[in-house]
Amino acid sequence: MASLVKTFPVSLPFLRIPESSKHHFQVKVRSLDSGANSTSTGFSSDSVVVNGRSFTRGKDEVESLFDGGAVEQKEKSVAPLVDDENERFMRLSSVREKNRGKGAISEDMDVLWDDGYGTKTVKDYLIASKDMIRPDGGPPRWFCPVECGEPLKDSPILLFLPGTDGVGLGLTLHHKALGKVFEVRCLHIPVYDRTPFQGLVKFVEDTLKFEHASSPNKPIYLVGDSFGGCLALAVAARNPQIDLVVVLVNPATSFTRSQIQPLLPVLEAMPNEFHSLVPYLLSGIMGNPLKMAMVDLEDRLPPRAKIEQLSGKLTSLLGYLSVLSEIIPKETLVWKLKLIQTGSSYANSRLHAVKAEVLLFASGQDSMLPSKNEAQRLKKGLQNCQVRYFKDNGHTLLLEEGLSLLTIIKGVGKYRRSRKVDFVRDYVPPSKSEFERVFFKDGRFMQAATGTVMLSTLQDGSIVKGLAGVPTQGPVLLVGYHMLMGIELQSLVGEYLKQKNILLRGIAHPAIFGGRFESSSSEFNFQDWIKVMGGVPVAASNFFKLLSSKSHVLLYPGGAREALHYKGEAHKLIWPEQQEFVRMAAKFGATIVPFGGVGEDDLVELVLDYKDLMNIPILNNYVRDIAHSGPRVRDEAKGEVANQQLFVPGLLPKVPGRMYFLFGKPIETTGREDILRNREEAQQLYLQIKSDVQANIDYLLKKREKDPYRSVFDRMVFRALYPSLQEVPTFDL
């Protein structure tokens, strides 16, 4: 079978794994033809042909590796397969396009899919690196870890450019997740390779041009870690015409201001026998050991068990640090530092030419580079740059406990498969680890504080516990009341996902997606999580796409005005006078479920609303600027709902009570042609939905007074007495 390394453009240098490493490290291999059994894992260095040359190790016969190239070769020394580079490029591009997407998984992904985050650690990185660094005499090359698997159909390509180590395994923790939605290629620079910076730029640039020619309408992602950040910026500056998304992780563009530059002459003069001590000296400034050891720490363990597990992981990790001296021997370390120096200067002189989208990660505990200050500088110097700041992480951010790289890309709205983001088609559902993070780790306090009660209404009008009354088959449109600051979203979306295994796609204010108020110190926040969990900007086109894809859509007609209501307006519906969604729902035969929610007044107290803030001389100008600079959704709407001033209210926490949701009787729109033809009929249905939502709220306000476990203290006592029960009881229905 004619086969070629799956992720290798054939016009690029080869990848060859040493014989002794074959059983420890695998690379995906796939045939260029469309025959059966065209995928395998692992390959012998004796039979790899890339860049038109065959490299043999003691074999007399070498199979032809692709049906568009040469026939069988019988000699150890083999001439180039194709003499004309342009001819080879065109031929392989056509073959690649014919086979691109074959073997890829479908366009859809299940919610709570397994992204593998937390199953790999820095220890796995060190073990795999030790296998890969064995001298093979080869030049830089690309590889795709077998853990990446096959991506979604039409997935964009992601090129990873490594840091000082050059191994290319810096994404070890993220391989499985990224491999679902990207064609992942990692750059490997052999330990004893001495390709200058300009040569590496040209190498990556050639790959970039090849991929762009193969798929001109797709973006190309460049992920540059430390030194790789300099390389990514240099390539982006030289190719402004290519659609790039550049992800920089503590880029080494700040090398001249780093603490390691003065070490260069010391390292050059250091005797070789002392170099084994360097890894232990550098380990303190390369990354945060605690964060590295915490990657696969079981979060739900008791505190004492967690400490014991963490201690064992730290001890084990220290035993592998000696591998660093093999990854970067003295001569290589000196060479790499000089390479970084050159790359930093090269990239900084060309920042003005970078037209690509840039996403920059900066660590607050980076002891190797002044990454936080560098983020501020680059955000000002680059034309289109977003920053996410990780205050507790060190230099080796991608190998430390935190967030998945894919989660961050999704959270800032940077994942796309074409020239423009499509918030419906390009959406990647939350993975299991993301769900755990939102609802059990970061949201643990909120889960305990709210003690959420979910009720629904069956077709006969009876109210039951749980969501049995809410249809499973979409499209379903859930229409309800927006609590203060959207405080209900985590409980509502989380419980809906847990009970029905269905993700709610929320229609959100466009300010969440604009990034206007971000700074170089912006951390991954609640707004980012809204995008990860399915939020889309409010727009008729997005509403249309969601309903046409049979989604479960969460809609708040009151919008920002209801979520940012004033004193005395708790649980009051502030909706438009005229319907905005009924006819669209009827067009797709969507089932409309009116719902009400209460509990905001049991969690926080509103002490400063918009009117109060405008009466404070120091704050009113700031509040006015925020209100007027934000995007407006309803310029033509009438009534109080049109007064959507954006502001941050003053809130005081209260001893938590409980949050309650009641989903009303579903309203079918299938076959309701009268709604489509007659605006008055649509308006009548709209008023009925509004009345049902208000009735649900009134029901909950009355019934919660009889809930014996409304207080968080009562729920804590119940859980202590009955730890085996999953739910805390509520009022009688």
C-alpha positions in Angstrom: 0.0 0.0 0.0 1.3 3.4 -1.0 1.5 5.5 2.2 2.7 8.8 3.5 2.9 10.5 6.8 -0.6 11.9 7.2 0.3 15.4 8.2 3.4 15.9 6.1 3.3 18.0 3.0 5.6 15.9 0.7 7.5 19.0 -0.2 8.9 19.2 3.3 11.9 17.5 5.0 11.4 14.0 6.3 10.6 12.7 9.8 12.5 9.6 10.9 12.2 8.0 14.2 15.2 6.1 15.6 14.9 2.3 15.7 15.0 2.2 19.4 12.1 4.7 19.8 9.6 2.9 17.6 7.7 1.3 20.4 7.5 4.4 22.5 6.4 7.1 20.1 4.0 6.8 17.2 3.1 9.1 14.3 -0.1 8.9 12.3 0.4 7.5 8.8 -2.2 7.6 6.1 -2.3 6.6 2.4 -2.6 9.2 -0.2 -4.9 7.0 -2.2 -8.5 6.3 -1.3 -8.2 2.6 -0.9 -9.3 0.6 2.1 -7.0 0.1 5.1 -5.3 3.3 4.4 -4.5 4.3 8.0 -1.9 2.9 10.3 0.1 4.0 13.3 3.8 4.0 13.6 6.3 3.7 10.8 9.8 2.5 10.3 12.6 5.0 9.5 13.6 2.6 6.9 10.7 3.3 4.6 9.9 7.0 4.9 10.1 9.1 1.7 9.3 12.8 2.0 10.7 15.8 0.1 11.4 13.6 -2.9 14.1 11.5 -1.2 14.2 8.0 0.3 16.2 7.5 3.5 17.2 3.9 4.1 18.7 2.0 7.0 20.1 -1.4 5.8 17.2 -2.4 3.6 17.6 -3.4 -0.1 14.0 -2.7 -1.0 11.9 0.4 -0.3 8.2 0.5 -1.2 6.8 3.4 -3.2 5.2 5.7 -0.7 2.6 7.4 -2.8 0.9 6.6 -6.0 1.6 10.0 -7.5 5.4 9.6 -7.1 8.0 7.1 -8.1 7.7 3.4 -8.4 9.5 0.8 -6.3 13.1 1.6 -5.5 15.7 -1.2 -5.1 18.8 0.8 -4.2 19.9 2.2 -0.9 20.8 5.5 -2.5 17.8 6.9 -4.3 17.5 10.0 -6.5 14.8 12.6 -6.1 11.3 11.3 -6.9 10.4 14.4 -8.9 13.0 16.8 -10.3 10.6 19.7 -10.9 9.6 21.2 -7.6 6.6 23.1 -9.1 5.3 20.0 -10.8 5.5 18.1 -7.6 3.8 20.8 -5.7 0.9 21.0 -8.1 0.5 17.2 -8.3 0.5 16.6 -4.6 -1.8 19.6 -4.0 -4.4 17.9 -6.2 -3.9 14.5 -4.5 -4.2 16.2 -1.1 -7.4 18.0 -1.9 -8.9 14.7 -3.2 -8.1 13.0 0.0 -8.6 15.8 2.5 -11.4 15.0 4.9 -11.4 11.3 4.1 -11.4 9.4 7.4 -12.3 12.6 9.3 -15.2 12.3 11.8 -18.5 13.9 11.1 -19.4 17.6 11.3 -21.1 17.1 14.6 -19.8 16.3 18.1 -21.6 15.1 21.2 -21.8 17.3 24.3 -19.5 16.2 27.1 -17.1 14.5 24.7 -13.8 13.2 26.1 -11.0 15.8 25.4 -8.5 13.8 27.4 -7.4 16.9 29.4 -5.8 15.8 32.7 -4.8 12.3 31.4 -1.4 13.5 30.3 1.2 15.4 32.4 4.7 16.9 32.1 6.0 13.5 33.1 4.6 12.1 29.8 6.2 15.0 28.0 9.6 14.2 29.4 9.4 10.5 28.7 8.3 11.0 25.1 11.0 13.7 24.6 13.7 11.3 25.8 12.6 8.9 23.0 12.5 11.7 20.3 15.8 13.4 21.0 18.1 10.5 19.9 20.4 11.8 17.2 19.3 10.9 13.7 21.2 13.5 11.6 17.9 14.8 10.2 16.8 18.4 9.7 13.7 20.1 11.2 10.5 18.3 10.3 6.8 18.1 11.1 5.0 15.3 12.9 1.5 14.6 14.1 1.1 12.7 17.4 -1.2 9.7 17.1 -3.2 10.9 20.1 -4.6 13.7 17.9 -6.6 11.2 15.9 -8.9 12.3 13.1 -10.4 15.8 13.2 -13.9 17.1 12.3 -14.7 17.4 8.6 -13.2 20.7 7.1 -11.1 21.3 10.2 -8.4 24.0 9.9 -4.7 23.2 10.3 -2.8 24.0 13.4 1.0 24.3 13.3 2.8 24.2 16.7 6.1 25.9 16.9 8.0 24.8 20.1 10.0 26.7 22.6 13.7 26.4 23.5 13.5 22.6 23.8 12.6 22.2 20.1 11.1 18.7 20.7 7.7 19.7 19.5 5.8 17.9 22.3 4.8 21.1 24.2 1.1 20.3 23.4 1.2 16.9 25.1 -1.6 17.8 27.5 -3.7 19.2 24.7 -3.2 16.7 21.8 -6.5 14.8 22.1 -8.7 17.9 22.4 -7.0 19.8 19.6 -7.0 16.8 17.4 -10.8 16.7 17.3 -11.1 20.1 15.6 -7.7 20.8 14.0 -5.2 19.0 11.8 -2.4 19.2 14.2 1.3 19.4 13.0 4.2 19.9 15.4 7.6 21.2 14.5 10.5 19.1 15.7 14.0 20.6 15.7 16.6 17.9 16.4 18.9 18.5 19.3 22.0 18.9 17.1 20.4 20.8 14.3 21.9 24.2 13.7 19.5 25.7 11.2 19.6 29.5 11.6 16.5 31.5 12.5 16.0 32.7 8.9 16.1 29.1 7.8 13.4 28.1 10.3 11.3 31.0 9.1 11.6 29.8 5.5 10.8 26.3 6.5 7.6 27.2 8.3 6.7 29.7 5.6 7.0 27.0 2.9 4.5 24.9 4.8 2.2 27.8 5.3 2.1 28.6 1.6 1.5 24.9 0.7 -1.4 24.6 3.1 -2.9 28.0 2.0 -2.7 26.9 -1.7 -4.4 23.6 -0.7 -7.2 25.3 1.2 -7.3 29.0 0.5 -10.6 29.6 2.3 -9.5 28.1 5.6 -7.5 29.9 8.3 -4.2 28.5 9.4 -3.4 28.5 13.2 0.2 29.1 14.3 0.8 28.3 18.0 4.1 29.7 19.1 5.4 28.8 22.6 8.2 31.1 23.9 10.8 31.0 21.1 8.1 29.6 18.8 6.3 32.9 19.4 9.1 34.8 17.7 9.0 32.4 14.9 5.2 32.7 14.5 5.3 36.5 14.4 8.2 36.5 11.9 6.2 34.2 9.6 3.0 36.2 10.0 4.8 39.4 9.2 6.2 38.0 6.0 2.8 36.6 4.9 0.1 39.2 5.5 -2.0 37.9 2.6 -2.6 34.6 4.3 -5.5 34.2 6.8 -3.7 33.4 10.0 -4.7 33.1 13.7 -1.5 33.4 15.7 -1.5 32.1 19.3 1.5 33.3 21.4 2.3 31.7 24.7 4.8 33.8 26.7 6.6 34.8 23.5 10.3 35.3 23.8 10.1 38.7 22.1 11.1 40.1 25.5 14.4 38.2 25.6 16.5 41.3 25.8 14.8 42.1 29.1 14.8 38.6 30.5 16.8 37.2 33.4 18.4 34.5 31.3 20.2 36.6 28.7 23.0 37.5 31.1 23.5 33.8 31.7 24.7 33.3 28.1 28.4 34.0 28.7 28.3 32.0 31.9 26.9 29.0 30.1 29.5 29.2 27.4 32.3 29.2 30.0 30.7 26.4 32.1 32.6 23.1 32.0 30.7 20.2 30.4 30.7 18.1 33.6 28.6 20.8 35.4 25.9 21.0 32.7 23.9 18.2 34.4 23.1 20.7 37.1 21.6 23.2 34.7 18.1 21.5 34.5 17.7 21.7 38.3 18.8 25.4 38.2 16.5 26.2 35.3 13.5 24.2 36.7 12.8 26.9 39.2 12.4 29.6 36.5 11.0 27.5 33.6 7.7 26.8 35.1 5.6 26.3 38.2 6.3 22.8 39.6 3.1 22.8 41.6 1.0 23.7 38.6 2.7 20.9 36.6 2.0 18.3 39.3 -1.6 19.4 39.7 -2.6 18.7 36.1 -4.1 15.2 36.8 -4.8 15.8 40.5 -8.2 14.4 41.5 -10.1 17.6 42.5 -12.8 15.9 44.5 -10.4 14.2 46.9 -10.4 15.2 50.6 -7.8 17.8 51.4 -5.4 15.4 53.1 -5.6 12.9 50.3 -5.0 15.7 47.8 -1.8 16.8 49.6 -0.5 13.3 49.7 -1.2 12.7 46.0 0.4 16.1 45.1 3.5 15.3 47.2 4.0 12.0 45.4 3.6 13.6 42.0 6.1 16.3 42.8 8.7 13.7 43.9 8.1 11.7 40.8 8.5 14.8 38.6 11.8 15.8 40.1 13.2 12.4 39.2 12.7 13.1 35.5 14.3 16.6 35.5 17.6 15.1 34.4 16.0 14.5 31.0 16.3 18.2 30.4 20.0 18.0 30.2 19.6 15.4 27.4 17.0 17.5 25.6 19.2 20.6 25.7 22.9 19.7 26.1 25.3 22.5 26.7 26.2 23.3 23.1 22.6 23.2 22.1 21.5 25.4 25.0 24.1 28.0 24.0 23.0 27.8 20.4 19.3 28.1 21.3 19.8 31.2 23.4 21.6 32.8 20.5 18.8 31.7 18.3 16.2 33.3 20.6 18.3 36.5 20.6 18.2 36.6 16.8 14.5 35.7 16.7 13.5 38.3 19.2 15.2 41.0 17.3 13.8 39.8 13.9 10.2 39.6 15.2 10.3 42.9 17.0 11.5 44.8 14.0 8.5 43.5 12.0 5.5 43.8 14.4 4.0 46.5 12.3 3.7 44.1 9.3 1.6 41.5 11.3 -2.0 41.6 10.0 -3.1 38.3 11.5 -5.4 37.8 14.4 -3.3 37.4 17.5 -4.2 35.7 20.8 -1.6 36.1 23.5 -1.2 34.2 26.7 0.8 35.8 29.5 1.8 34.1 32.8 1.9 36.1 36.0 4.6 33.8 37.6 6.9 33.7 34.6 10.4 33.9 36.1 12.2 33.4 32.8 10.6 36.3 30.8 8.7 39.5 31.8 5.6 38.1 30.1 3.0 40.3 31.7 4.8 43.5 30.7 5.5 42.1 27.3 1.8 41.4 26.8 1.0 45.1 27.4 3.6 46.1 24.9 2.5 43.6 22.2 -1.2 44.5 22.7 -0.3 48.1 21.8 2.1 47.2 19.0 -0.1 44.7 17.2 -3.1 45.6 15.1 -5.5 42.9 16.3 -4.4 41.3 19.6 -6.4 39.8 22.4 -4.7 38.9 25.7 -5.5 36.3 28.4 -3.6 36.6 31.6 -2.9 33.6 33.9 -1.6 35.1 37.1 -0.7 31.8 38.9 1.1 30.1 36.0 4.8 30.0 35.1 6.7 30.1 31.9 5.7 26.6 30.7 2.0 27.5 30.7 1.0 24.7 28.2 2.5 22.0 30.5 0.9 23.3 33.7 -2.5 22.9 35.4 -5.1 25.4 34.1 -7.3 25.4 31.0 -7.2 23.4 27.9 -5.7 25.4 24.9 -8.8 24.6 22.9 -11.0 25.9 25.7 -9.3 29.3 25.6 -9.4 29.5 21.8 -13.2 28.8 22.0 -13.7 31.2 24.9 -12.3 34.1 23.0 -14.3 33.3 19.9 -11.2 32.4 17.7 -12.2 29.0 16.5 -13.4 29.1 12.9 -13.3 26.9 9.8 -13.6 29.6 7.2 -12.7 33.3 6.7 -15.4 34.4 9.2 -16.6 33.0 12.5 -19.9 31.2 12.2 -21.2 30.9 15.8 -23.5 28.0 14.9 -21.6 26.0 12.3 -18.2 26.4 13.9 -19.3 25.8 17.5 -17.6 23.0 19.4 -19.8 21.6 22.2 -18.4 21.6 25.8 -16.2 18.7 26.7 -16.5 16.7 29.9 -13.5 18.5 31.4 -15.0 21.9 30.6 -18.3 20.9 32.2 -16.5 19.7 35.3 -14.5 22.9 35.4 -17.6 25.2 35.2 -20.0 23.3 37.4 -17.9 21.4 39.9 -14.6 23.2 40.2 -14.9 26.9 39.6 -18.7 26.8 40.1 -18.7 24.6 43.2 -19.7 27.4 45.5 -22.5 28.5 43.2 -23.8 25.0 43.0 -24.0 24.7 46.8 -25.4 28.2 47.2 -28.2 27.9 44.8 -29.5 24.4 45.5 -31.4 24.6 42.2 -34.9 23.2 41.9 -36.1 22.3 38.4 -39.8 21.8 37.7 -41.7 21.3 34.5 -45.3 21.0 33.2 -46.7 18.0 31.4 -49.2 18.2 28.6 -52.1 17.6 31.0 -51.0 20.7 33.0 -49.6 18.8 36.0 -46.3 20.1 37.5 -43.5 17.5 38.1 -40.0 17.6 39.5 -37.3 17.5 36.8 -37.6 18.3 33.1 -39.8 15.5 31.9 -42.3 18.1 30.6 -39.7 19.7 28.3 -39.5 18.2 24.8 -36.3 16.4 23.9 -36.7 16.7 20.2 -35.7 20.1 18.8 -36.1 22.8 17.8 -37.2 24.0 21.2 -37.3 27.6 22.2 -37.2 28.3 25.9 -38.5 31.8 26.7 -38.2 33.3 30.1 -37.2 35.9 32.7 -33.6 37.1 32.9 -32.4 37.5 36.5 -30.1 40.2 37.7 -26.7 40.0 36.0 -27.7 36.7 34.5 -27.1 35.1 37.8 -29.2 32.1 36.9 -27.3 31.1 33.8 -24.8 28.7 35.5 -27.6 26.8 37.4 -30.0 26.8 34.5 -27.6 25.6 31.7 -25.8 23.2 34.0 -28.9 21.5 35.4 -30.5 21.3 31.9 -27.3 19.7 30.6 -27.1 17.2 33.5 -30.8 16.2 33.4 -31.4 16.1 29.6 -27.8 15.8 28.2 -28.8 18.7 25.9 -26.9 22.0 25.6 -28.9 25.2 25.7 -27.7 27.7 23.0 -28.2 31.1 24.6 -28.9 34.3 22.6 -26.5 36.8 24.2 -25.8 40.5 24.1 -23.1 41.3 21.4 -21.0 43.1 24.0 -20.0 39.7 25.3 -18.3 39.0 22.0 -16.8 42.3 21.2 -13.8 42.4 23.5 -13.9 46.2 23.6 -13.2 46.4 27.4 -10.4 43.8 27.5 -6.9 44.7 28.6 -3.5 43.0 28.8 -4.6 41.8 32.3 -7.9 40.2 31.2 -8.2 36.7 32.7 -10.4 33.9 31.3 -13.7 35.1 32.7 -17.4 34.5 32.9 -18.0 36.0 29.4 -15.5 33.6 27.9 -17.3 30.7 29.6 -20.6 31.9 28.1 -19.1 31.4 24.6 -17.7 28.0 25.6 -21.1 26.9 26.8 -22.9 27.8 23.7 -23.7 31.5 23.7 -24.2 33.3 20.4 -24.6 37.0 19.6 -28.2 38.2 19.2 -28.9 38.4 15.5 -31.8 37.2 13.3 -29.3 35.2 11.2 -28.0 33.3 14.3 -31.5 32.7 15.5 -32.4 31.3 12.1 -29.4 29.0 12.0 -30.1 27.6 15.5 -33.7 26.8 14.8 -32.9 25.3 11.5 -30.3 23.0 13.2 -33.0 21.8 15.7 -31.2 23.3 18.7 -32.6 24.0 22.1 -32.5 27.8 22.2 -32.5 30.0 25.3 -34.1 33.4 24.7 -34.7 36.3 27.1 -37.0 38.9 25.4 -36.1 41.4 28.2 -32.4 41.3 27.3 -30.0 43.6 29.0 -32.7 45.9 30.4 -34.2 43.0 32.4 -30.8 41.6 33.5 -29.7 45.0 34.6 -33.0 46.1 36.1 -33.3 48.8 38.7 -34.3 48.6 42.4 -37.8 47.3 42.9 -37.9 45.5 39.6 -36.9 42.1 40.7 -39.0 39.3 39.0 -40.6 41.9 36.8 -40.9 41.2 33.1 -39.6 44.1 30.9 -40.3 42.9 27.4 -40.8 44.6 24.1 -44.3 45.7 23.2 -44.3 43.8 20.0 -43.3 40.2 19.4 -39.9 39.5 17.9 -39.5 35.7 17.9 -42.9 34.0 17.5 -43.1 34.0 13.7 -39.5 32.8 13.3 -40.3 29.9 15.8 -43.4 29.0 13.8 -41.5 29.0 10.5 -39.4 26.0 11.8 -42.2 24.4 13.8 -40.4 25.0 17.1 -41.9 24.1 20.4 -42.0 27.1 22.7 -41.6 26.5 26.4 -42.3 29.6 28.6 -40.4 29.4 31.9 -40.0 31.4 35.1 -37.2 31.6 37.5 -36.8 33.1 41.0 -34.0 33.4 43.6 -31.9 36.4 42.7 -33.2 38.2 45.8 -32.1 35.2 47.9 -28.5 35.5 46.7 -27.6 39.2 46.3 -29.1 42.6 47.2 -29.0 45.4 44.6 -27.6 48.5 46.4 -26.6 50.7 43.4 -28.5 50.6 40.1 -28.0 52.8 37.0 -29.8 55.8 38.5 -27.7 55.6 41.7 -24.5 55.4 39.7 -25.4 58.4 37.6 -25.9 60.4 40.7 -22.3 59.8 41.9 -20.0 62.5 40.3 -16.9 60.4 40.3 -18.5 57.5 38.5 -21.2 59.0 36.3 -18.9 59.8 33.4 -17.3 56.4 33.4 -20.8 54.7 33.5 -22.0 57.0 30.7 -19.1 56.1 28.5 -19.7 52.4 29.0 -23.4 52.8 28.3 -22.9 54.7 25.1 -19.9 52.9 23.7 -21.4 49.4 23.9 -23.3 48.0 20.9 -27.0 48.6 20.9 -29.5 45.9 20.0 -32.9 47.6 19.9 -32.5 51.1 18.6 -36.0 51.0 17.1 -37.8 49.2 20.0 -40.5 51.0 21.9 -41.1 51.0 25.6 -38.9 50.5 28.6 -37.0 47.6 27.0 -35.3 50.0 24.6 -33.5 51.6 27.5 -30.7 49.1 27.6 -27.9 50.9 29.4 -24.9 48.8 30.1 -23.5 49.2 33.5 -22.1 47.2 36.5 -24.5 47.4 39.4 -23.5 47.5 43.0 -24.3 44.2 44.7 -24.0 42.8 48.2 -24.1 39.1 48.8 -26.7 37.6 51.1 -26.9 34.4 53.1 -27.8 32.1 50.1 -31.4 31.0 49.8 -32.4 28.9 46.8 -33.0 29.1 43.0 -36.2 27.7 41.4 -37.2 27.2 37.8 -40.6 26.2 36.4 -41.0 25.3 32.8 -44.5 25.8 31.6 -46.7 23.8 29.3 -45.0 23.4 25.9 -46.7 25.4 23.0 -46.6 23.7 19.6 -46.2 25.9 16.6 -46.2 23.1 14.0 -49.1 23.6 11.6 -49.8 27.1 12.9 -49.9 28.8 9.5 -52.1 31.5 11.0 -49.1 32.8 13.0 -47.1 33.1 9.8 -49.8 34.9 7.9 -51.4 37.0 10.6 -49.3 39.3 12.7 -52.2 39.8 15.1 -52.3 36.0 15.8 -48.6 36.1 16.4 -49.0 39.0 18.8 -51.7 37.1 20.7 -49.5 34.1 21.1 -46.7 36.4 22.3 -48.9 37.9 25.0 -49.9 34.4 26.0 -46.2 33.3 26.4 -45.5 36.5 28.5 -48.5 35.7 30.7 -47.4 32.1 31.2 -43.9 33.3 32.2 -45.3 35.7 34.7 -47.6 33.0 36.1 -44.7 30.6 36.5 -42.8 33.3 38.5 -45.8 34.0 40.7 -46.2 30.3 41.4 -42.6 29.9 42.5 -42.6 33.0 44.7 -45.6 31.6 46.5 -44.5 28.0 46.8 -40.9 28.8 47.9 -42.2 30.2 51.2 -43.1 26.6 52.1 -39.8 25.1 51.2 -38.2 23.7 54.4 -34.8 23.7 52.7 -34.8 27.2 51.2 -31.8 28.3 53.4 -28.4 27.0 52.6 -27.9 26.1 56.3 -30.9 23.8 56.2 -29.6 22.1 53.1 -26.2 21.6 54.6 -27.7 19.9 57.6 -29.8 17.7 55.3 -26.7 16.6 53.3 -24.8 15.9 56.5 -27.6 13.6 57.7 -28.4 12.0 54.4 -25.1 12.0 52.4 -26.3 9.2 50.1 -29.2 11.2 48.7 -28.4 13.1 45.5 -31.1 15.8 45.8 -32.3 18.0 48.7 -36.2 17.9 48.9 -38.3 21.0 48.3 -41.9 22.1 48.7 -44.8 19.8 47.9 -46.2 20.3 44.4 
